Amino acid sequence: MLNVIEKDFSMGTVNDKPKAEILYANTHFQTLHEHLFAVGYVAEQLHRQLMPDRSEGYSEAIFLSGCLHDIGKIDPGFQDWAVNPKSPKTIHEDGQHIDKGKFTFDKHPRHNEISLLLYHLLDDTNLKRVSTGNKRSIRHAIYWHHAKPYRKVKNGFDSYHDIYTKLDRNIGKANIPGLLTKTTELIKQVAEIDCIYRSSSQSILSLCLNGAADADKIDAIEDAPPLPSYKTYKESEHVEDYCKQIKTNANNNNVRTCLISADRMVSGLSALELHLHIQAGTLDELVANALLIETSLTTHIDNCLNNFPKNQRSTQQSDVAHQLAGVQSVAVLSGAAGCGKTKIALEWARVKSAQKLIWVCPRVQICQGLFYDLTSEQYLPDAQIEINTGEFKFTNQWDQPTQEDQMFLGDIVITTIDQILSAIVSHTKADFFIDFLNAHVIFDEYHEYINMPSFNLLFAELVASKNELSDTLLVS
């Protein structure tokens, strides 16, 4: 049953007209406290559904990152922009919202930078129940939920001290304590929603955050740690060191993609729709709709397997497929050309009850050959087979282009590694990474990445993100 919230939270809007005393998240007039809670909750639930075996603390960290990712929007400059009827209804990927007239972000921090600064003032002494590693992931997600902006003026935003100095100069030192007070009040509002929404006596947010933003830390801000790097790799002579770095970056990818995806889902609602979702306790519907996959892929694979003769070779291939399906992490299929790896991979998917397959290849030529094979009468002529590379975007036939709104929706999507990597190296396709985590994945001819600098590390990140899900097959 849904948890219906009886308390009527103030929306802060009447006939789409803003109120001066209300903080807003965007030009849709979503109230900031409702937006923060909803993004935190949806991001947490995305992670719980995709990675149910991860620790409770990790899901809590994702909730915290969502609840804190936009606290920087208490910036008076942002609030002036949000209530301006002439402001655009969409925001650039780098978080830029106003950059006209005398105002410029070359001299003013963006809201994600201010959010990170405020988080820093909340962290350490006040942030409880959160491991050091998860704190780093929270910082990374807050800072990188928008792309790093291009600024004409180089340097000047490279540290917490830089961000504080620019903010202090623009809004006045006397206003900084007021900003910290507003931050504490905002977090209390978010925690209040969390308590009621979960029917809990104490919010996860209030359990983890004991106390207000620490103004005393401003004096020591020059000694603050560096701003989060997008990717963290250091040269080493030991493979174990790279394994740790790969895991850290993979974790950051997962937290960041859950946050960005949740942010885009929630931001796509009107203020009234968001308010009603929170009142009715139905935010899980957003998660369910995002993760729902219903196809007839297993039926198509069954029909395919029935086309092959029932002989010793097929029996051996079937045995291998079942052995691979029993592996509790990433499975590896190695075999000489002509041994039936494609058939084995399909049967592996059938045993795993896959609803969607993303088949990743190192080269376009391999994608083309696979598309030809899988759409043939011998394999899957009735399934939705999609090829999506930088050059080719077709479904089922070479003369049937895939419509833009149908891309990556096939039962089987054949694509190149660079298309997948774009989800973890850019913001434009960041929410596509949710689809990657939600699908069964086959990496074909994966050995080709091993000797490719940078690609090998990024490939390892993709595998590490899927390692605990038992839905990934490496083929060589």
Secondary structure in CASP SS format (residue, H / E / C, confidence):
PFRMAT SS
TARGET T0000
AUTHOR 0000-0000-0000
METHOD secondary structure of the structure
MODEL  1
M C 1.00
L C 1.00
N C 1.00
V C 1.00
I C 1.00
E C 1.00
K C 1.00
D C 1.00
F C 1.00
S C 1.00
M C 1.00
G C 1.00
T E 1.00
V E 1.00
N C 1.00
D C 1.00
K E 1.00
P E 1.00
K C 1.00
A C 1.00
E C 1.00
I C 1.00
L C 1.00
Y E 1.00
A C 1.00
N C 1.00
T C 1.00
H C 1.00
F C 1.00
Q C 1.00
T E 1.00
L H 1.00
H H 1.00
E H 1.00
H H 1.00
L H 1.00
F H 1.00
A H 1.00
V H 1.00
G H 1.00
Y H 1.00
V H 1.00
A H 1.00
E H 1.00
Q H 1.00
L H 1.00
H H 1.00
R H 1.00
Q H 1.00
L H 1.00
M C 1.00
P C 1.00
D C 1.00
R C 1.00
S C 1.00
E H 1.00
G H 1.00
Y H 1.00
S H 1.00
E H 1.00
A H 1.00
I H 1.00
F H 1.00
L H 1.00
S H 1.00
G H 1.00
C H 1.00
L H 1.00
H C 1.00
D C 1.00
I H 1.00
G H 1.00
K H 1.00
I H 1.00
D C 1.00
P H 1.00
G H 1.00
F H 1.00
Q H 1.00
D H 1.00
W H 1.00
A H 1.00
V C 1.00
N C 1.00
P C 1.00
K C 1.00
S C 1.00
P C 1.00
K C 1.00
T C 1.00
I C 1.00
H C 1.00
E C 1.00
D C 1.00
G C 1.00
Q C 1.00
H C 1.00
I C 1.00
D C 1.00
K C 1.00
G C 1.00
K C 1.00
F C 1.00
T C 1.00
F C 1.00
D C 1.00
K C 1.00
H C 1.00
P C 1.00
R C 1.00
H H 1.00
N H 1.00
E H 1.00
I H 1.00
S H 1.00
L H 1.00
L H 1.00
L H 1.00
Y H 1.00
H H 1.00
L H 1.00
L H 1.00
D C 1.00
D C 1.00
T C 1.00
N C 1.00
L E 1.00
K C 1.00
R C 1.00
V C 1.00
S C 1.00
T H 1.00
G H 1.00
N H 1.00
K H 1.00
R H 1.00
S H 1.00
I H 1.00
R H 1.00
H H 1.00
A H 1.00
I H 1.00
Y H 1.00
W H 1.00
H C 1.00
H C 1.00
A C 1.00
K C 1.00
P C 1.00
Y C 1.00
R C 1.00
K C 1.00
V C 1.00
K C 1.00
N C 1.00
G C 1.00
F C 1.00
D C 1.00
S C 1.00
Y H 1.00
H H 1.00
D H 1.00
I H 1.00
Y H 1.00
T H 1.00
K H 1.00
L H 1.00
D H 1.00
R H 1.00
N H 1.00
I H 1.00
G C 1.00
K H 1.00
A H 1.00
N H 1.00
I H 1.00
P H 1.00
G H 1.00
L H 1.00
L H 1.00
T H 1.00
K H 1.00
T H 1.00
T H 1.00
E H 1.00
L H 1.00
I H 1.00
K H 1.00
Q H 1.00
V H 1.00
A H 1.00
E H 1.00
I H 1.00
D H 1.00
C H 1.00
I H 1.00
Y H 1.00
R C 1.00
S C 1.00
S C 1.00
S C 1.00
Q C 1.00
S C 1.00
I H 1.00
L H 1.00
S H 1.00
L H 1.00
C H 1.00
L E 1.00
N C 1.00
G C 1.00
A C 1.00
A C 1.00
D C 1.00
A H 1.00
D H 1.00
K H 1.00
I H 1.00
D H 1.00
A H 1.00
I H 1.00
E H 1.00
D H 1.00
A C 1.00
P C 1.00
P C 1.00
L C 1.00
P C 1.00
S C 1.00
Y C 1.00
K C 1.00
T C 1.00
Y C 1.00
K C 1.00
E C 1.00
S C 1.00
E C 1.00
H C 1.00
V H 1.00
E H 1.00
D H 1.00
Y H 1.00
C H 1.00
K H 1.00
Q H 1.00
I H 1.00
K H 1.00
T H 1.00
N H 1.00
A H 1.00
N H 1.00
N H 1.00
N H 1.00
N H 1.00
V H 1.00
R H 1.00
T H 1.00
C H 1.00
L H 1.00
I H 1.00
S H 1.00
A H 1.00
D H 1.00
R H 1.00
M H 1.00
V H 1.00
S H 1.00
G C 1.00
L C 1.00
S C 1.00
A H 1.00
L H 1.00
E H 1.00
L H 1.00
H H 1.00
L H 1.00
H H 1.00
I H 1.00
Q H 1.00
A H 1.00
G C 1.00
T C 1.00
L C 1.00
D H 1.00
E H 1.00
L H 1.00
V H 1.00
A H 1.00
N H 1.00
A H 1.00
L H 1.00
L C 1.00
I C 1.00
E C 1.00
T C 1.00
S C 1.00
L H 1.00
T H 1.00
T H 1.00
H H 1.00
I H 1.00
D H 1.00
N H 1.00
C H 1.00
L H 1.00
N H 1.00
N C 1.00
F C 1.00
P C 1.00
K C 1.00
N C 1.00
Q H 1.00
R H 1.00
S H 1.00
T H 1.00
Q H 1.00
Q H 1.00
S H 1.00
D H 1.00
V H 1.00
A H 1.00
H H 1.00
Q H 1.00
L H 1.00
A H 1.00
G C 1.00
V C 1.00
Q C 1.00
S C 1.00
V C 1.00
A E 1.00
V E 1.00
L E 1.00
S C 1.00
G C 1.00
A C 1.00
A C 1.00
G C 1.00
C C 1.00
G C 1.00
K H 1.00
T H 1.00
K H 1.00
I H 1.00
A H 1.00
L H 1.00
E H 1.00
W H 1.00
A H 1.00
R H 1.00
V H 1.00
K C 1.00
S C 1.00
A C 1.00
Q C 1.00
K C 1.00
L E 1.00
I E 1.00
W E 1.00
V E 1.00
C E 1.00
P C 1.00
R C 1.00
V H 1.00
Q H 1.00
I H 1.00
C H 1.00
Q H 1.00
G H 1.00
L H 1.00
F H 1.00
Y H 1.00
D H 1.00
L H 1.00
T C 1.00
S C 1.00
E C 1.00
Q C 1.00
Y C 1.00
L C 1.00
P C 1.00
D C 1.00
A C 1.00
Q C 1.00
I E 1.00
E E 1.00
I E 1.00
N E 1.00
T C 1.00
G C 1.00
E C 1.00
F C 1.00
K E 1.00
F E 1.00
T E 1.00
N C 1.00
Q C 1.00
W C 1.00
D C 1.00
Q C 1.00
P E 1.00
T C 1.00
Q C 1.00
E H 1.00
D H 1.00
Q H 1.00
M C 1.00
F C 1.00
L C 1.00
G C 1.00
D C 1.00
I E 1.00
V E 1.00
I E 1.00
T E 1.00
T E 1.00
I H 1.00
D H 1.00
Q H 1.00
I H 1.00
L H 1.00
S H 1.00
A H 1.00
I H 1.00
V H 1.00
S C 1.00
H C 1.00
T C 1.00
K C 1.00
A C 1.00
D C 1.00
F H 1.00
F H 1.00
I H 1.00
D H 1.00
F H 1.00
L H 1.00
N H 1.00
A C 1.00
H E 1.00
V E 1.00
I E 1.00
F E 1.00
D E 1.00
E C 1.00
Y H 1.00
H H 1.00
E H 1.00
Y H 1.00
I C 1.00
N C 1.00
M C 1.00
P C 1.00
S C 1.00
F H 1.00
N H 1.00
L H 1.00
L H 1.00
F H 1.00
A H 1.00
E H 1.00
L H 1.00
V H 1.00
A H 1.00
S H 1.00
K H 1.00
N C 1.00
E C 1.00
L C 1.00
S C 1.00
D C 1.00
T E 1.00
L E 1.00
L E 1.00
V E 1.00
S C 1.00
END
